[in-house]
Amino acid sequence: MKNIVIVSVLAFVFLLCSSNTLDFKKEYKLRTVVIDAGHGGKDVGCNGRMSHEADVALSLAKQVGALIEQNVPGVKVVYTRKDDTFVELIDRAGIANKNNADLFISIHLNAGPAAAYGTETYTMGLHTSNGNLNVAKRENSVILQEENYEANYNGFDPNSPQSHILFALHQSAYIDNSLRFAEKVEREFSTKAGRKSRGVKQAGFLVLWKSYMPSVLIECGFLTNPTEEKFLNDKTGQSYIASGIYRAFKEYKQELEAMN
């Protein structure tokens, strides 16, 4: 009889715990997104003929944030910067971690030959081509303008391929959802915004290194391509890009919450 009572109690506790677990999963909400405008202040990023990466990235970041704030109630939007301020890479991830962000979006503009054009969305990972490595090296080189960068980044050398390979091993716990969001961004760019998508890629970006949540870095186009630079500085062009990122965010949120 005693054994029957014990078994019954254990069964009840198991069912109770299972029920609570199911309730927890059902209640999951994407509550906080951190939007990072790349570069800023003394770090202008890459340059086009008439614009700087830091300025265009800030404009796009603020537009994406405004769309989320206006249309997705219940989601807190946090910016790593809202003006022309220099923020160290390690502090950008720190802002996301401090706010317990559910998603980290870093917005950038690309550089390359004048003929290069199109969008790319990166997650933290092992680069599979020299092109991916070169983008990461360019974006990571900003740490040379930071104080104590060798100590802050564990001796990372932005010019060393080996350093990028080592740092690319981080973020593995969040890779699935990072890729999920990245794919939605590139799909929106190609199907709705009318941009050439160069695909979802992986490389070792320091700005994503210590962010403990799904994270992506979006290269919204090439400022070194005169035609694309004009589009990226145009009010309508920026609206297309910002709306694409917003729609990807909204779809990602809905899909993730439905899964849980």
C-alpha positions as a printed NumPy array, in Angstrom:
array([[  0.   ,   0.   ,   0.   ],
       [  2.838,   2.328,   0.938],
       [  4.522,   1.698,  -2.419],
       [  1.296,   2.466,  -4.263],
       [  1.013,   5.805,  -2.456],
       [  4.622,   6.693,  -3.261],
       [  4.17 ,   5.805,  -6.929],
       [  0.952,   7.837,  -7.075],
       [  2.658,  10.87 ,  -5.538],
       [  5.602,  10.615,  -7.928],
       [  3.241,  10.292, -10.889],
       [  1.345,  13.39 ,  -9.749],
       [  4.57 ,  15.374,  -9.36 ],
       [  5.731,  14.256, -12.837],
       [  2.45 ,  15.315, -14.423],
       [  2.565,  18.625, -12.58 ],
       [  6.107,  19.312, -13.75 ],
       [  5.236,  18.294, -17.31 ],
       [  2.237,  20.597, -17.258],
       [  4.347,  23.479, -15.974],
       [  6.94 ,  22.816, -18.667],
       [  4.293,  22.89 , -21.367],
       [  2.847,  26.081, -19.942],
       [  6.333,  27.638, -19.92 ],
       [  6.868,  26.738, -23.554],
       [  3.503,  28.155, -24.56 ],
       [  4.27 ,  31.392, -22.745],
       [  7.603,  32.047, -24.493],
       [  7.71 ,  35.491, -26.04 ],
       [ 10.402,  37.332, -27.939],
       [ 10.483,  40.387, -25.721],
       [ 13.699,  42.302, -26.456],
       [ 15.669,  43.018, -29.616],
       [ 18.944,  44.95 , -29.704],
       [ 19.675,  46.871, -32.899],
       [ 23.273,  47.796, -33.502],
       [ 24.235,  50.495, -35.988],
       [ 27.757,  49.573, -37.038],
       [ 30.727,  51.917, -36.531],
       [ 30.193,  55.546, -35.424],
       [ 32.175,  58.467, -34.01 ],
       [ 35.861,  58.271, -34.898],
       [ 35.147,  55.047, -36.824],
       [ 33.292,  55.973, -40.02 ],
       [ 33.467,  52.45 , -41.488],
       [ 33.74 ,  52.088, -45.236],
       [ 33.211,  55.01 , -47.607],
       [ 31.315,  55.602, -50.796],
       [ 31.674,  58.62 , -53.032],
       [ 29.205,  60.656, -50.988],
       [ 28.535,  58.747, -47.748],
       [ 30.015,  56.907, -44.795],
       [ 28.961,  53.493, -43.519],
       [ 28.429,  54.78 , -39.962],
       [ 25.827,  57.34 , -41.094],
       [ 23.843,  55.046, -43.381],
       [ 23.884,  52.209, -40.829],
       [ 22.551,  54.531, -38.123],
       [ 19.719,  55.745, -40.333],
       [ 18.708,  52.18 , -41.224],
       [ 18.965,  50.971, -37.609],
       [ 16.686,  53.73 , -36.347],
       [ 14.137,  53.009, -39.086],
       [ 14.082,  49.272, -38.307],
       [ 13.669,  50.019, -34.609],
       [ 10.854,  52.483, -35.245],
       [  8.942,  49.946, -37.361],
       [  9.184,  47.338, -34.597],
       [  8.186,  49.813, -31.894],
       [  5.182,  50.99 , -33.893],
       [  3.91 ,  47.639, -35.116],
       [  4.971,  44.927, -32.659],
       [  3.598,  45.82 , -29.22 ],
       [  5.262,  44.125, -26.291],
       [  8.729,  44.097, -27.84 ],
       [ 11.382,  46.322, -26.274],
       [ 13.826,  47.832, -28.753],
       [ 17.298,  48.718, -27.471],
       [ 19.876,  50.574, -29.577],
       [ 23.641,  50.308, -29.122],
       [ 23.817,  53.889, -30.354],
       [ 21.306,  56.488, -31.513],
       [ 23.775,  59.155, -32.607],
       [ 27.268,  59.505, -34.045],
       [ 29.014,  57.832, -31.103],
       [ 31.94 ,  55.409, -31.025],
       [ 30.997,  52.185, -29.228],
       [ 33.568,  49.427, -28.781],
       [ 32.649,  46.069, -30.302],
       [ 32.753,  44.261, -26.967],
       [ 30.358,  46.827, -25.473],
       [ 27.797,  46.311, -28.239],
       [ 27.413,  42.656, -27.292],
       [ 27.508,  43.727, -23.66 ],
       [ 24.454,  45.94 , -24.173],
       [ 22.582,  42.974, -25.659],
       [ 23.563,  40.703, -22.772],
       [ 22.733,  43.304, -20.122],
       [ 19.242,  43.707, -21.561],
       [ 18.688,  39.927, -21.831],
       [ 18.013,  40.361, -25.539],
       [ 16.314,  37.603, -27.499],
       [ 17.873,  38.756, -30.773],
       [ 20.862,  40.919, -31.751],
       [ 20.852,  42.65 , -35.154],
       [ 24.003,  44.457, -36.305],
       [ 23.541,  46.638, -39.391],
       [ 26.444,  47.434, -41.726],
       [ 27.322,  48.431, -45.294],
       [ 29.795,  46.606, -47.478],
       [ 32.868,  47.566, -49.489],
       [ 34.552,  45.939, -52.468],
       [ 35.2  ,  46.405, -56.185],
       [ 32.995,  49.033, -57.843],
       [ 31.104,  46.291, -59.69 ],
       [ 30.195,  44.37 , -56.504],
       [ 26.623,  44.761, -55.306],
       [ 23.955,  43.011, -53.251],
       [ 23.159,  42.073, -49.669],
       [ 24.729,  39.506, -47.348],
       [ 23.648,  38.379, -43.89 ],
       [ 26.232,  36.779, -41.623],
       [ 26.071,  34.612, -38.553],
       [ 29.021,  33.746, -36.34 ],
       [ 30.767,  30.729, -37.793],
       [ 33.679,  29.367, -39.754],
       [ 34.333,  31.29 , -42.96 ],
       [ 34.205,  29.104, -46.055],
       [ 35.824,  31.526, -48.489],
       [ 38.443,  34.261, -48.579],
       [ 35.651,  36.703, -49.388],
       [ 33.87 ,  35.979, -46.115],
       [ 37.159,  36.242, -44.228],
       [ 37.961,  39.606, -45.827],
       [ 34.589,  41.04 , -44.79 ],
       [ 35.155,  39.867, -41.202],
       [ 38.707,  41.26 , -41.186],
       [ 37.471,  44.641, -42.399],
       [ 34.664,  44.855, -39.845],
       [ 36.901,  43.58 , -37.033],
       [ 39.75 ,  45.999, -37.776],
       [ 37.901,  48.687, -35.785],
       [ 39.338,  47.18 , -32.596],
       [ 42.678,  48.752, -33.513],
       [ 41.038,  52.058, -32.538],
       [ 40.053,  50.72 , -29.116],
       [ 42.113,  50.936, -25.941],
       [ 43.403,  47.664, -24.459],
       [ 42.001,  45.689, -27.366],
       [ 44.501,  42.854, -26.936],
       [ 43.325,  42.235, -23.362],
       [ 39.623,  42.71 , -24.16 ],
       [ 39.683,  40.243, -27.042],
       [ 42.049,  37.625, -25.618],
       [ 44.93 ,  38.546, -27.905],
       [ 42.802,  38.552, -31.08 ],
       [ 44.68 ,  39.753, -34.17 ],
       [ 42.257,  41.179, -36.779],
       [ 44.798,  40.485, -39.529],
       [ 45.266,  36.808, -38.642],
       [ 43.14 ,  34.12 , -40.356],
       [ 43.915,  31.805, -37.441],
       [ 42.378,  34.235, -34.948],
       [ 39.166,  34.366, -37.   ],
       [ 38.943,  30.583, -37.101],
       [ 39.311,  30.373, -33.311],
       [ 36.658,  33.004, -32.622],
       [ 34.266,  31.504, -35.158],
       [ 33.731,  28.52 , -32.862],
       [ 31.69 ,  30.681, -30.471],
       [ 27.899,  31.174, -30.777],
       [ 27.331,  27.505, -31.668],
       [ 24.482,  27.233, -29.137],
       [ 22.491,  29.862, -31.049],
       [ 23.434,  28.999, -34.61 ],
       [ 20.122,  27.419, -35.651],
       [ 18.014,  30.448, -34.789],
       [ 20.671,  32.842, -36.048],
       [ 20.54 ,  31.096, -39.426],
       [ 16.735,  31.   , -39.293],
       [ 16.546,  34.775, -38.957],
       [ 19.354,  35.42 , -41.451],
       [ 17.57 ,  33.382, -44.129],
       [ 14.393,  35.377, -43.617],
       [ 16.284,  38.652, -44.   ],
       [ 17.868,  37.613, -47.281],
       [ 14.556,  36.254, -48.584],
       [ 12.873,  39.582, -47.849],
       [ 15.648,  41.501, -49.587],
       [ 15.441,  39.406, -52.739],
       [ 11.668,  38.921, -53.021],
       [ 10.206,  42.13 , -51.572],
       [ 12.941,  44.78 , -51.638],
       [ 14.159,  43.848, -55.119],
       [ 17.799,  43.514, -54.049],
       [ 20.339,  40.959, -55.219],
       [ 20.92 ,  38.545, -52.355],
       [ 24.454,  37.223, -52.076],
       [ 23.185,  34.741, -49.494],
       [ 23.551,  33.787, -45.854],
       [ 27.18 ,  33.371, -44.827],
       [ 29.313,  32.687, -41.781],
       [ 32.484,  34.3  , -40.487],
       [ 34.16 ,  35.298, -37.223],
       [ 32.75 ,  38.715, -36.346],
       [ 33.875,  40.149, -33.017],
       [ 30.661,  42.133, -32.606],
       [ 28.757,  38.812, -32.457],
       [ 31.394,  36.996, -30.414],
       [ 30.097,  37.523, -26.874],
       [ 26.407,  38.001, -27.57 ],
       [ 24.556,  35.229, -25.767],
       [ 21.52 ,  35.044, -28.021],
       [ 20.792,  34.521, -31.754],
       [ 22.775,  37.202, -33.592],
       [ 23.318,  38.357, -37.156],
       [ 25.332,  40.968, -38.995],
       [ 23.591,  42.377, -42.071],
       [ 25.581,  43.91 , -44.926],
       [ 22.833,  45.958, -46.569],
       [ 24.701,  46.73 , -49.768],
       [ 27.944,  48.098, -51.205],
       [ 28.709,  51.79 , -50.722],
       [ 31.593,  51.303, -53.154],
       [ 29.108,  50.6  , -55.964],
       [ 27.883,  54.03 , -57.201],
       [ 24.425,  52.776, -58.17 ],
       [ 23.905,  50.905, -54.926],
       [ 25.279,  53.779, -52.859],
       [ 22.667,  56.061, -54.413],
       [ 19.918,  53.555, -53.535],
       [ 21.177,  53.153, -49.963],
       [ 21.158,  56.908, -49.401],
       [ 17.749,  57.412, -50.985],
       [ 14.756,  57.735, -48.655],
       [ 12.764,  55.133, -50.595],
       [ 15.732,  52.779, -50.853],
       [ 16.337,  52.909, -47.107],
       [ 12.647,  52.272, -46.519],
       [ 12.84 ,  49.101, -48.627],
       [ 15.851,  47.822, -46.678],
       [ 14.441,  48.706, -43.249],
       [ 11.043,  47.219, -44.091],
       [ 12.685,  43.997, -45.244],
       [ 14.527,  43.584, -41.945],
       [ 11.363,  44.433, -40.02 ],
       [  9.247,  41.873, -41.894],
       [ 11.911,  39.223, -41.345],
       [ 11.893,  40.041, -37.627],
       [  8.114,  39.836, -37.411],
       [  8.005,  36.478, -39.221],
       [ 10.875,  35.116, -37.114],
       [  9.113,  36.157, -33.894],
       [  5.814,  34.578, -34.92 ],
       [  7.488,  31.355, -36.048],
       [  9.627,  31.013, -32.943],
       [  6.738,  31.631, -30.557],
       [  4.534,  29.178, -32.428],
       [  7.246,  26.51 , -32.17 ],
       [  7.536,  26.97 , -28.418]])
